[in-house]
Amino acid sequence: MAVTIKDVALKAGVNPSTVSRVIKDAPEISEKTKSKVRKAMSELGYTRNAAAQILASGKTNAIGVVFPPVVDKSSQPFFMKILTAINETARKFNISIAIATGHTQHELKKQVRLLYSERRVDGFIVLYAGKIDGIREYLMGNKIPFVLVGTPSDHQNEITHVDNDNELLGREAVRHLAGLGHNHIAFVTDTQEGEVFEERYQGFVDEMKKRNLTSSLLNFDQRFSYGNETAFVIMDDVLSLKVLGKLKEEGVRVPEDISLITFNNSVFGTIIHPFFTTFDINVTRLGAASVEKFLSLLNDNSDYHEKTVVPFKLILRESTQERQGEFKAKHNLQEYGEQDV
C-alpha cells in the first residue's frame, strides 16, 4: 500500500498541510521542521504522486529540450555540453528534463506536440534558431512557453532567447589576427545555413572592411583550395580539425605558414598539436541561463521578452602566431559581460 502524506505527517508529528508545504519547499516552514518531515519521508519511502501534483498545481515541473533536426548531432560536442548544463541547472530547481529529437522537421514537431499535449512538459528550450522553423511557429501559435538558444531572424522582440554576440565574435577573430600582422584572412565554413554562420561571418566581413582588408569566404569540401591567405577564421573546432588535416597533407605548417583561429573551445581543440586558439563561448552559462529564463517566463505573465547575451573569452593556444617579418600589435584579452537586452 502506497505511503500517503497523512502517514508522513503522523510519523513526523505535524499536520498534513505542513507536509504539503515542505514538499513545495515553502519559505514559511522552518528548516528544523523541513528536516524532520524529510527524514520521515525517507524512512517511510514516500514518493510524490506526480499526477496529483500536476492536477493541484497545473505544472509538470519538466522542460522539453528540442534538438535540431539534423542527423549528425552526436558529432557536435556543443549539444552534449549544453544538455549537461541544462540538466544540472534544472536539477537545482527540482525540474526534470525531457528530450525531443528527430531527423526531420515533421518527426520533431510530432515529438514536441506529443510532449506538450500529454502534459509531460510545461514548455521547451529550443537549441537552435533557424530562419523558417515549424517548431517555433507551432510554439508561438499555441502560446506555449519556450526559450531559444540562439538569435531568431524574425520576431526577436516576441521570443525570449539566450545567445552570444556572434557578430562581435567574428570581429574579435579578425582583430586578433590583424594584431599579429595578418592582412590576408579567409573565413572557412562547411555550411552557409543558420544565424550563427551569418552573424559570425558578418562580423568578420565588417571588421575586415573597417581595416581596409580584403575578405574571402572559403567553403570546405573535397575541392578545398585557397590563395595567398596567411590566416583562417574557421566556423568551429570540429571543422578546424578537418582543415588542419588537409593543410598537413599539403605540407603547410600551422601556425608558421597559416594561423588558425576558431570558436566553441570544445574537446576537439586540444586533441592534436597545434592546439587551437579558440573562443570559449561559455556553453555552461548558455545552458544555465536558458533554464533560468524559462522558469522566469513560466512564472511571469508579462508580454515582455528578453535577449540574454552570454560572455565569451579568447583562449590563446598554439595555432596562431605573429606573421613573419611584420609588426605585431599588442592584443588585450577582453571578456564581454552578460546582459539582458
C-alpha positions in Angstrom: 0.0 0.0 0.0 1.4 3.4 -1.0 2.6 5.8 1.7 0.5 8.9 1.9 1.0 12.5 3.2 -1.1 11.6 6.2 1.3 8.7 7.0 4.3 11.1 6.8 2.5 13.7 9.0 1.8 11.1 11.7 5.4 9.9 11.8 6.8 13.5 11.8 4.2 14.8 14.4 2.9 17.6 12.1 -0.2 18.4 10.2 -0.7 17.0 6.6 -0.8 20.6 5.4 2.7 21.1 6.8 4.0 18.1 4.9 2.5 19.6 1.7 4.2 22.9 2.3 7.5 21.1 2.9 7.2 19.2 -0.4 6.7 22.6 -2.1 9.7 24.0 -0.1 7.6 26.8 1.3 9.8 29.5 2.9 7.5 29.9 5.9 8.3 26.4 7.2 11.4 26.3 9.4 14.5 24.3 8.4 14.1 22.2 11.5 10.6 21.2 10.6 11.6 20.6 7.0 14.4 18.3 8.1 12.1 16.3 10.4 9.5 15.9 7.6 12.0 14.9 5.0 13.5 12.3 7.4 10.0 10.8 7.9 9.5 10.8 4.1 12.8 9.0 3.6 12.2 6.4 6.4 8.7 5.6 5.0 9.8 5.6 1.4 7.3 8.3 0.5 7.3 9.4 -3.2 5.1 12.2 -4.6 2.2 11.3 -6.8 3.2 13.1 -10.0 -0.3 13.0 -11.5 -1.9 14.5 -8.4 0.8 17.2 -8.2 0.1 18.2 -11.8 -3.7 18.4 -11.1 -3.0 20.5 -8.0 -0.5 23.0 -9.4 -1.2 22.9 -13.2 2.5 22.3 -13.7 4.6 19.3 -14.6 7.9 20.6 -13.3 9.5 19.4 -16.5 11.1 21.1 -19.5 11.4 19.7 -23.0 14.7 20.2 -24.7 14.4 20.4 -28.5 17.5 19.4 -30.6 17.8 20.5 -34.2 16.5 18.1 -36.9 19.9 17.0 -38.2 21.5 13.6 -38.4 25.0 14.2 -37.0 24.2 15.8 -33.7 26.5 13.4 -31.9 29.5 14.8 -33.8 28.9 18.2 -32.3 30.1 18.4 -28.6 28.1 21.7 -28.2 24.9 19.7 -27.8 26.1 17.3 -25.2 27.8 20.1 -23.2 24.7 22.4 -23.2 22.4 19.5 -22.3 24.6 18.7 -19.3 24.4 22.3 -18.2 20.6 22.4 -18.7 20.1 19.2 -16.7 22.3 20.3 -13.8 20.7 23.7 -13.5 17.2 22.2 -13.8 18.0 19.7 -11.0 18.8 22.6 -8.7 15.2 23.8 -9.2 13.8 20.2 -8.8 12.9 20.3 -12.5 13.2 17.3 -14.8 14.2 17.2 -18.5 12.6 15.5 -21.5 14.3 15.3 -24.9 12.7 15.9 -28.2 14.6 14.9 -31.3 14.1 13.8 -34.8 15.8 13.6 -38.2 13.2 15.8 -39.9 11.0 18.8 -39.1 7.9 16.5 -39.3 9.3 14.0 -36.8 10.5 16.7 -34.4 7.2 18.6 -34.5 5.3 15.3 -33.8 7.5 14.8 -30.7 7.1 18.3 -29.4 3.3 18.2 -29.8 3.1 14.8 -28.1 5.2 16.0 -25.1 3.0 19.1 -24.6 -0.4 17.7 -25.4 0.1 14.8 -22.9 1.2 17.3 -20.3 4.7 15.8 -19.9 6.3 19.3 -20.0 5.5 22.9 -19.2 7.3 24.2 -22.2 10.5 24.0 -24.2 14.1 25.1 -24.6 14.9 25.0 -28.3 18.6 24.5 -29.0 18.7 26.1 -32.5 17.5 29.2 -34.3 16.5 28.6 -37.9 15.1 31.2 -40.4 11.9 29.3 -41.0 11.1 26.8 -38.4 7.8 24.9 -38.0 8.6 24.1 -34.3 8.9 27.8 -33.4 5.8 28.6 -35.4 3.8 25.9 -33.6 5.0 27.1 -30.1 4.3 30.7 -30.8 0.9 29.9 -32.5 -0.2 27.9 -29.5 1.3 30.3 -26.9 3.5 27.6 -25.4 6.3 28.9 -23.2 9.7 28.4 -24.7 13.2 29.9 -24.7 15.5 29.8 -27.7 19.3 29.2 -27.6 20.4 31.4 -30.5 19.0 34.6 -32.1 15.9 34.3 -34.3 15.9 36.1 -37.6 12.4 37.3 -37.0 10.1 38.0 -34.0 13.1 38.9 -31.9 11.0 41.1 -29.6 8.5 38.3 -29.1 10.9 35.5 -28.2 13.0 35.1 -25.1 16.4 34.0 -26.3 19.9 33.4 -25.0 23.0 33.8 -27.2 26.5 35.1 -27.6 27.2 38.2 -29.6 28.2 36.2 -32.7 29.0 39.3 -34.8 31.4 40.5 -32.1 33.0 37.1 -32.1 33.7 37.4 -35.8 35.1 40.9 -35.3 37.3 39.8 -32.4 38.8 37.0 -34.5 39.9 39.5 -37.2 41.2 41.9 -34.5 43.4 39.2 -33.0 44.8 38.1 -36.3 45.3 41.6 -37.6 47.1 42.4 -34.4 49.5 39.6 -35.2 50.2 41.3 -38.6 47.9 39.1 -40.8 46.4 41.1 -43.7 45.1 38.2 -45.9 42.5 36.4 -43.9 39.8 34.0 -45.0 36.6 32.8 -43.3 36.3 29.0 -43.7 33.0 27.2 -43.3 31.3 24.0 -44.3 27.8 25.5 -44.1 26.2 28.8 -45.0 22.9 28.0 -43.2 21.8 29.4 -39.9 22.1 32.5 -37.9 25.4 31.5 -36.2 27.2 31.4 -39.5 25.6 34.5 -40.9 26.4 36.6 -37.7 30.0 35.4 -37.3 30.7 35.9 -41.0 29.1 39.3 -41.0 31.2 40.4 -38.1 34.3 39.1 -39.9 33.4 41.0 -43.1 32.6 44.2 -41.2 35.9 44.2 -39.3 37.9 43.4 -42.5 36.3 46.3 -44.3 36.9 48.6 -41.3 40.6 47.8 -41.6 40.6 48.1 -45.5 41.4 44.4 -45.8 40.0 42.2 -48.5 37.9 39.3 -47.0 37.3 36.0 -48.7 34.9 33.1 -47.9 36.1 29.6 -48.4 33.8 26.5 -48.5 35.5 23.4 -47.1 34.8 20.4 -49.3 36.7 17.9 -51.4 37.8 20.7 -53.7 39.0 23.0 -50.9 41.6 25.4 -52.1 42.9 28.9 -51.1 45.1 31.7 -52.3 47.6 33.9 -50.5 45.9 33.9 -47.1 48.1 33.7 -44.1 45.3 33.1 -41.6 41.9 31.4 -41.4 38.9 32.1 -39.2 37.2 28.8 -39.0 33.5 28.2 -38.2 34.0 25.8 -35.3 36.5 23.4 -33.6 35.2 20.3 -35.4 35.7 21.9 -38.8 39.2 23.2 -37.7 40.4 19.6 -37.2 39.4 18.8 -40.8 41.1 21.9 -42.1 44.3 21.2 -40.1 44.4 17.7 -41.5 44.1 19.0 -45.1 46.9 21.5 -44.5 49.2 18.9 -43.1 48.6 16.7 -46.1 49.8 19.6 -48.3 52.8 20.2 -46.2 51.5 23.5 -44.9 52.7 24.3 -41.3 50.4 25.7 -38.7 51.0 28.4 -37.4 54.3 29.1 -39.2 52.6 29.3 -42.7 49.0 29.8 -41.8 47.4 30.8 -38.5 44.1 29.2 -37.4 41.5 30.7 -35.1 38.2 29.1 -34.3 35.2 29.0 -32.0 33.5 27.0 -29.2 36.5 25.7 -27.2 35.4 22.1 -27.4 37.4 19.0 -26.5 38.4 18.8 -30.2 40.6 21.9 -29.7 43.2 20.0 -27.7 43.2 16.6 -29.4 46.3 17.1 -31.6 49.0 19.7 -31.9 48.9 22.5 -32.6 46.2 23.1 -30.1 43.6 25.6 -31.4 43.4 29.3 -30.5 39.6 29.5 -29.9 36.8 31.5 -28.4 35.2 29.9 -25.4 31.5 30.7 -25.9 30.6 29.7 -22.3 28.3 26.9 -23.2 27.7 26.1 -19.5 26.3 29.6 -18.9 24.2 29.4 -22.1 22.6 26.2 -20.8 22.1 27.6 -17.2 20.7 30.9 -18.5 18.2 29.1 -20.7 16.7 27.3 -17.8 16.6 30.4 -15.6 14.9 32.4 -18.3 12.4 29.6 -19.0 11.4 29.5 -15.3 11.1 33.2 -15.2 9.0 33.2 -18.3 6.8 30.4 -16.9 6.1 32.3 -13.7 5.7 35.7 -15.2 2.6 36.7 -17.2 4.4 39.6 -18.8 4.3 40.1 -22.5 7.9 41.4 -22.5 10.7 39.1 -23.8 14.4 39.4 -23.3 17.6 38.6 -25.1 20.4 37.5 -22.7 23.9 38.0 -24.1 26.3 35.5 -22.6 30.1 36.4 -22.3 32.8 34.8 -24.3 36.6 34.7 -23.9 39.6 34.2 -26.3 41.8 31.2 -25.4 45.3 31.6 -26.8 47.0 28.4 -27.7 49.4 27.2 -30.5 47.5 27.7 -33.8 48.1 31.4 -34.1 51.3 33.4 -34.2 52.8 36.7 -35.5 53.1 37.0 -39.2 56.7 36.5 -40.0 58.5 39.8 -40.7 55.6 42.0 -39.9 54.7 44.2 -36.9 52.9 42.6 -34.0 50.4 44.8 -32.2 49.6 44.2 -28.6 46.3 42.3 -28.1 44.4 42.7 -24.9 42.1 39.8 -24.0 38.6 41.0 -23.2 35.6 39.3 -21.7 32.2 40.6 -22.7 29.7 40.6 -19.9 26.3 39.1 -19.7 23.4 41.4 -20.2 19.7 41.4 -20.8 18.6 43.4 -23.8 
